[in-house]
Amino acid sequence: MSVPYLINSDKGYVPASQRIPSVVKHLVSDRAKKALDLVERFVEEECIPADAVFTQQIREAGDAHSSNIVGRFESHPSVIEDLKKRAQELGLWNMFLPKNHFKEEGAGFSNLEYGLMAEYLGRSITASEAVNCAAPDTGNMEVFAKYGTQEQKAQWLKPLMDGKIRSAFLMTEPQVSSSDATNIEMRMHKEGNEWVLNGQKWWSSGAGDKRCKIYIVMAKSDPNNSSKYKQQSVILVPADTPGVTVHRMLGVMGYDDAPHGHGHIYFNNVRVPDSNMILGAGRGFEVVQGRLGPGRIHHAMRSIGSAEKAMDWYLARLNDPARTPFGKQLAEHAIQLERVARSRVEIDSARLAVLNAANTIDEGDAKSALKEIAEVKVEVPGVLMNVLDRAMQAYGGAGVSQDTPLAQMWASGRTMRIVDGPDEVHMIQLGRNESKRGGALLKRIEAQKEKTRELMKQYGLKNEDPLAINRVSGKSKL
């Protein structure tokens, strides 16, 4: 059965390639447009219908196990493997590695082109993994591709790119404010040709999956280094290394996100060889910053997709003829139409901001796009939460229950204001950098006022600027 992937009352079915914002359409290759249409149809016709199957298979695995939560995390729904086979048949695989940095490993798309595709992946809980573009594997694969040795790539990157294993990224710690990574306390010290790790990590996304075979771990290797940005290193720790214990899995607003999950992990005298070091001792910040920039774009565009899905559910509810509060269909109430309009403005504006950030990375690198990345990191989760809130309100009790996807989407979306650096960190960075322009702007405005005073005299007019006060004497300059 074919599922319509876009309904437009005026034009019928319009594929995604024809809805690319005009301001960036010239940056999208014909090959990417074809892939974008395939992604949209794959998500709408195959992944979204399979989402409920995926969830039910996890639930049944839990019910069949003596410990429900253990059963859920030991599950591996067969439907996801079927979707992966289908994605590979369609040529939809590993689209995320940008062509300007990963010509050999990647599928050859730009960050902007993949950003458009990621929007559709964000509409389904199975789609990203089905095309092997799921977090945290995408960021981890970028680390291997960008910084890994040939041996590390052969051992870990290849099976990750083949979708045979999964991975986790371990940076955050429960006992410190990890939004400032210089606070990271977990220690690693060298003994002979080995590094020994002791400490704990949490919010280790992906650690619950039984297919998770490798951790990328940030720890403090040189606590006495005069530069606080050279005290940390990033090293590879196989998940089955002696001394590694997954202490517990964390819930997200009541959801455990099985089988993927978010682990709280203990390290007790964990030993790994020096050859597992990424890039070199003391270069942890370089690795982490190289990983997080593109990943934030991926999160942002998937969040745009989630917002569009929330909008779909919202509009469907408003136009359900069975819903007639106070004698009128919901779509006839002005307050709902205003909320719909505001949601459309917010989503479309946020999309353009994300595409601009992606293109800025394409034209340089993540470092050259710090401002644009920070902007969308702050803006997009807020837009998603706004649209979800309006949709949930329209559904009433159903909106906060398990009977629609909205509540779980809200729980997941709310975490986006925290992951990859909380909003506050990016706001401080944005504000500080923007404020640096203040001195030059003050001089420009004063020069313009001086020119105004000269023009006033030239035309025989009185200058009535009340702010024209001499800062030394306190007397007016008029």
C-alpha positions in Angstrom: 0.0 0.0 0.0 1.4 3.4 -1.0 1.2 6.1 1.6 0.9 9.7 0.3 4.0 11.6 1.4 2.7 15.1 0.9 -0.8 16.4 0.6 -1.2 19.9 -0.9 -4.8 20.7 -1.8 -3.8 22.9 -4.7 -0.9 20.9 -6.3 -1.5 17.3 -5.2 1.6 15.4 -4.3 4.8 17.6 -4.4 8.1 15.8 -3.9 10.7 17.2 -1.5 13.1 18.3 -4.3 10.5 20.8 -5.4 10.1 22.3 -2.0 13.7 23.1 -1.3 13.8 26.8 -0.1 14.6 28.9 -3.2 17.5 30.7 -1.5 19.5 27.4 -1.4 18.1 25.5 -4.3 21.1 26.3 -6.5 23.4 24.7 -4.0 21.7 21.3 -4.2 23.0 19.0 -6.9 20.6 16.9 -9.1 22.0 13.8 -7.5 21.1 15.2 -4.0 17.6 16.1 -5.2 17.0 12.6 -6.4 18.3 11.2 -3.0 16.1 13.7 -1.1 13.0 12.5 -2.9 14.0 8.9 -2.1 14.6 9.7 1.6 11.2 11.4 1.9 9.3 8.5 0.3 11.3 5.9 2.3 10.6 7.7 5.6 6.9 8.4 4.9 6.0 5.1 3.3 8.2 2.6 5.1 9.8 4.0 8.2 6.9 5.8 9.9 4.6 2.9 9.5 7.3 0.6 10.9 7.9 2.9 14.0 5.0 1.2 15.9 6.3 -2.2 15.0 9.8 -1.3 16.3 8.2 0.0 19.6 6.0 -3.1 20.0 8.9 -5.5 19.4 10.9 -3.8 22.2 7.9 -4.0 24.5 7.3 -7.7 23.8 11.0 -8.4 24.4 10.7 -6.7 27.8 7.5 -8.6 28.7 9.1 -11.9 27.8 12.1 -11.3 30.1 12.1 -11.8 33.9 13.4 -8.2 34.2 11.4 -6.1 31.8 14.1 -3.3 31.5 16.9 -5.9 30.8 14.7 -7.5 28.2 14.1 -4.1 26.5 17.8 -3.3 26.4 18.7 -6.7 25.1 16.2 -6.5 22.3 17.1 -5.8 18.7 13.9 -5.4 16.7 14.1 -7.3 13.5 12.2 -4.6 11.7 15.2 -2.3 11.9 17.3 -4.8 10.0 14.7 -5.1 7.3 14.6 -1.3 7.0 18.4 -1.2 6.7 18.3 -3.7 3.8 15.7 -1.7 2.1 17.7 1.6 2.6 20.8 0.0 1.1 18.8 -1.2 -1.9 17.7 2.4 -2.5 21.3 3.7 -2.1 20.4 5.6 1.1 23.4 4.9 3.3 25.9 7.0 5.2 24.8 10.3 3.7 26.1 12.4 6.5 29.9 12.5 5.9 30.4 15.8 4.0 32.1 15.7 0.6 34.5 18.5 1.3 36.2 16.6 4.1 35.5 12.9 3.5 35.7 12.2 -0.2 36.6 8.6 0.3 34.3 7.5 3.1 31.2 9.6 2.5 28.3 9.4 0.1 29.4 12.7 -1.5 26.8 15.1 -0.2 27.4 18.5 1.3 26.4 19.4 4.8 23.5 21.4 3.3 22.3 18.6 1.1 22.4 16.1 4.0 20.7 18.7 6.2 17.7 18.6 3.9 17.6 14.8 4.1 18.1 14.8 7.9 14.9 16.8 8.2 12.9 13.8 6.9 14.9 11.4 9.1 13.8 13.4 12.1 10.1 12.5 11.4 10.6 8.8 12.3 12.2 7.0 15.3 13.6 4.3 13.0 14.7 6.3 9.9 18.1 7.5 11.1 19.3 4.1 12.1 17.8 2.6 9.0 20.1 4.6 6.7 23.0 4.4 9.2 22.9 8.1 10.0 21.9 7.8 13.7 23.5 9.6 16.6 25.9 9.2 18.3 27.4 6.9 15.5 27.4 9.7 13.0 29.6 12.0 15.2 31.8 9.0 16.2 32.3 8.0 12.6 33.4 11.5 11.8 36.0 11.3 14.6 37.4 8.1 13.1 37.3 9.4 9.6 38.9 12.8 10.5 41.4 11.8 13.2 41.7 8.0 13.3 44.7 5.9 12.3 44.4 3.4 9.6 44.3 0.6 12.2 41.5 2.4 14.1 39.6 2.9 10.9 39.9 -0.7 9.9 38.9 -2.0 13.3 36.0 0.4 14.2 35.1 2.8 11.3 34.4 0.1 8.7 32.0 -2.0 10.9 30.3 1.2 11.9 29.9 2.4 8.3 28.6 -1.1 7.4 26.0 -0.9 10.2 27.3 -4.0 11.9 28.1 -2.4 15.3 27.1 0.7 17.3 29.1 3.1 19.5 28.9 5.6 22.3 30.5 8.9 23.1 31.4 9.5 26.8 32.2 13.0 28.0 29.6 14.1 30.5 30.0 13.3 34.3 27.5 13.4 37.1 29.6 15.1 39.7 30.7 18.2 37.8 29.3 20.9 35.5 30.1 19.2 32.3 28.8 22.1 30.2 32.3 23.4 30.8 34.4 20.5 29.6 37.4 21.8 31.4 35.7 20.5 34.6 35.9 16.9 33.4 37.5 14.9 36.3 37.8 11.3 35.1 41.5 10.5 35.2 43.7 8.5 32.9 47.4 7.9 33.4 50.0 6.1 31.5 51.7 2.9 32.7 54.1 1.6 30.1 52.3 1.2 26.8 48.9 1.4 28.4 46.5 4.1 29.7 44.6 3.4 32.9 41.2 5.0 33.3 39.3 5.6 36.6 36.0 7.5 37.1 32.5 7.7 35.8 30.5 9.0 32.9 26.8 9.4 32.3 24.4 10.3 29.5 26.4 8.0 27.4 23.9 7.7 24.6 23.9 4.4 22.8 25.6 2.5 25.6 22.5 0.4 26.3 22.5 -1.2 22.9 23.9 -4.7 22.9 25.5 -3.9 19.6 27.5 -1.0 21.1 31.1 -2.2 20.9 33.2 0.9 21.2 33.3 3.9 23.5 35.0 7.2 22.6 36.0 8.6 26.0 37.2 12.0 27.1 39.3 12.0 30.3 41.9 14.1 32.0 45.4 12.9 31.1 47.5 15.8 32.2 45.8 17.7 35.1 48.9 19.9 35.8 49.2 21.2 32.3 49.3 25.1 32.4 46.7 25.2 29.6 43.3 23.9 30.8 42.6 23.0 27.2 45.5 20.6 26.9 44.7 18.6 30.1 42.3 16.2 28.4 42.6 13.4 25.9 40.2 11.3 23.9 40.8 7.5 23.8 39.0 4.4 22.5 37.7 1.9 25.0 36.1 -1.3 23.8 32.8 -1.8 25.6 33.9 -5.3 26.9 37.1 -4.1 28.5 37.6 -5.4 32.0 36.7 -2.8 34.6 33.9 -1.2 32.6 30.5 -1.4 34.2 27.2 -0.1 32.9 25.8 0.9 36.3 22.3 1.9 35.2 20.3 3.3 32.3 18.9 6.8 32.6 15.3 7.8 31.9 14.4 10.8 29.8 11.2 12.4 31.2 10.2 8.9 32.1 11.2 7.2 28.8 14.2 4.8 28.8 14.9 5.1 25.1 15.6 1.3 24.9 17.4 -0.3 23.3 19.6 2.7 22.6 19.5 4.3 26.0 21.7 6.6 28.0 24.2 4.9 30.3 25.8 5.7 33.6 29.1 3.9 33.4 31.9 3.2 35.9 35.6 2.8 35.0 37.7 0.9 37.5 41.3 0.5 36.5 40.3 0.1 32.9 43.4 -0.5 30.7 43.7 0.2 27.0 46.8 0.3 24.8 48.4 3.6 23.8 47.5 2.9 20.2 43.9 3.6 21.2 44.6 7.3 21.7 42.8 9.6 19.2 45.0 12.2 17.5 47.4 12.4 20.5 47.6 13.0 24.2 46.4 16.4 25.3 44.4 17.0 22.1 41.0 16.1 23.5 39.4 19.5 23.0 40.5 19.5 19.4 38.8 16.1 18.8 35.6 17.1 20.7 35.2 20.4 18.9 35.8 18.7 15.6 33.0 16.3 16.4 30.3 18.5 17.9 29.9 21.2 15.2 28.4 19.1 12.4 26.5 17.0 14.9 24.7 20.1 16.1 23.5 20.7 12.6 22.3 17.1 12.3 20.4 17.5 15.6 18.9 20.8 14.4 17.7 19.6 11.1 16.2 16.4 12.6 14.4 18.7 15.0 13.0 20.7 12.1 11.6 17.4 10.9 10.1 16.6 14.3 8.5 20.0 14.3 7.0 19.4 10.9 5.6 16.0 12.1 4.1 17.8 15.1 2.6 20.3 12.7 1.1 17.4 10.6 -0.6 15.9 13.7 -1.8 19.4 14.8 -3.4 20.1 11.4 -5.0 16.7 11.3 -6.5 17.3 14.7 -7.8 20.7 13.8 -9.5 19.3 10.7 -11.0 16.2 12.3 -14.8 16.6 11.8 -15.4 14.7 15.0 -13.8 17.4 17.1 -16.4 20.3 17.4 -15.9 22.1 20.8 -18.5 24.8 21.3 -20.3 23.9 18.1 -17.4 24.5 15.7 -14.6 22.5 14.3 -11.2 23.2 15.9 -10.0 24.8 12.6 -12.7 27.4 12.8 -11.5 28.8 16.1 -9.3 31.9 15.5 -6.9 31.1 18.3 -6.0 27.8 16.6 -5.4 29.4 13.2 -3.2 32.0 14.9 -1.1 29.2 16.5 -0.9 27.4 13.1 0.4 30.6 11.4 2.9 31.3 14.1 4.1 27.7 13.9 4.6 27.9 10.2 6.6 31.1 10.5 8.8 29.7 13.2 9.5 26.4 11.4 10.3 28.0 8.1 12.6 30.6 9.7 14.4 28.0 11.7 14.9 25.8 8.6 16.6 28.7 6.8 18.9 29.3 9.7 20.0 25.7 9.8 20.6 25.6 6.1 22.6 28.8 6.4 24.7 27.2 9.1 25.2 24.0 7.1 26.3 26.0 4.1 28.7 28.1 6.2 30.4 24.9 7.3 30.5 23.7 3.6 32.3 27.0 2.6 34.8 26.6 5.4 34.6 24.3 8.4 32.8 24.0 11.7 35.1 26.5 13.4 34.3 29.2 10.8 30.6 28.6 11.5 30.6 28.9 15.3 28.1 31.8 15.3 25.7 30.2 12.9 25.9 26.8 14.7 25.3 28.4 18.1 22.3 30.3 16.7 20.5 27.2 15.5 21.5 25.2 18.6 19.6 27.7 20.6 16.7 28.6 18.2 15.6 25.2 16.8 14.8 23.3 20.1 12.7 26.2 21.2 10.8 26.2 17.9 10.2 22.4 18.2 8.9 22.8 21.8 6.6 25.6 20.8 5.0 23.6 18.0 4.7 20.5 20.1 3.1 22.4 22.9 0.5 23.8 20.6 -0.2 20.4 19.1 -0.4 18.7 22.5 -2.8 21.4 23.7 -5.1 20.8 20.7 -5.2 17.1 21.5 -6.0 17.6 25.1 -5.6 14.5 27.2 -4.5 12.4 24.2 -1.6 14.8 23.6 0.1 14.0 26.9 -0.6 10.2 26.7 1.0 7.4 24.8 -1.8 7.5 22.2 0.0 10.0 20.0 3.7 10.4 19.4 3.7 14.0 20.7 4.5 13.3 24.4 7.6 11.2 23.6 8.6 13.8 21.0 8.3 16.5 23.6 10.5 14.5 26.0 13.2 14.0 23.4 12.9 17.5 22.0 13.3 19.1 25.5 16.7 17.4 25.9 18.0 19.1 22.8 18.2 22.3 24.9 20.9 20.5 26.9 22.8 18.1 24.7 25.9 19.2 22.8 26.1 22.1 25.2 23.2 23.8 27.0 21.5 26.8 25.6 23.2 29.0 28.2 26.7 28.2 26.9 25.9 29.1 23.4 24.0 32.2 24.5 27.0 33.4 26.4 29.3 32.7 23.5 27.0 34.5 21.1 26.5 37.5 23.4 30.2 37.9 24.1 31.2 37.7 20.5 28.4 40.1 19.4 29.3 42.5 22.2 32.8 42.8 20.8 31.4 44.9 18.0 30.1 47.5 20.5 33.2 49.8 20.6 33.4 50.1 16.8 29.7 50.7 16.6 29.9 53.4 19.2 32.5 55.2 17.1 30.5 54.8 14.0 27.4 56.2 15.6 29.3 59.2 17.1 30.8 59.9 13.7 27.3 59.9 12.1 26.1 62.3 14.8 29.0 64.6 14.2 28.2 64.6 10.5 24.5 65.4 11.4 25.7 68.4 13.5 27.7 69.7 10.5 24.7 69.3 8.2 22.5 71.0 10.8 24.8 74.0 10.7 25.0 73.9 6.9 21.3 74.1 6.6 20.8 76.6 9.4 18.9 74.2 11.7 19.2 73.6 15.4 20.5 70.2 16.5 18.0 68.8 19.0 19.8 65.6 19.9 19.3 65.3 23.7 22.0 62.7 24.0 24.7 65.0 22.6 26.3 65.5 26.0 30.1 66.1 26.5 31.2 63.2 28.6 33.9 65.3 30.4 32.1 68.5 31.2 28.5 67.1 31.3 27.5 70.1 29.1 25.5 69.8 25.9 27.4 69.8 22.6 24.6 71.7 20.9 
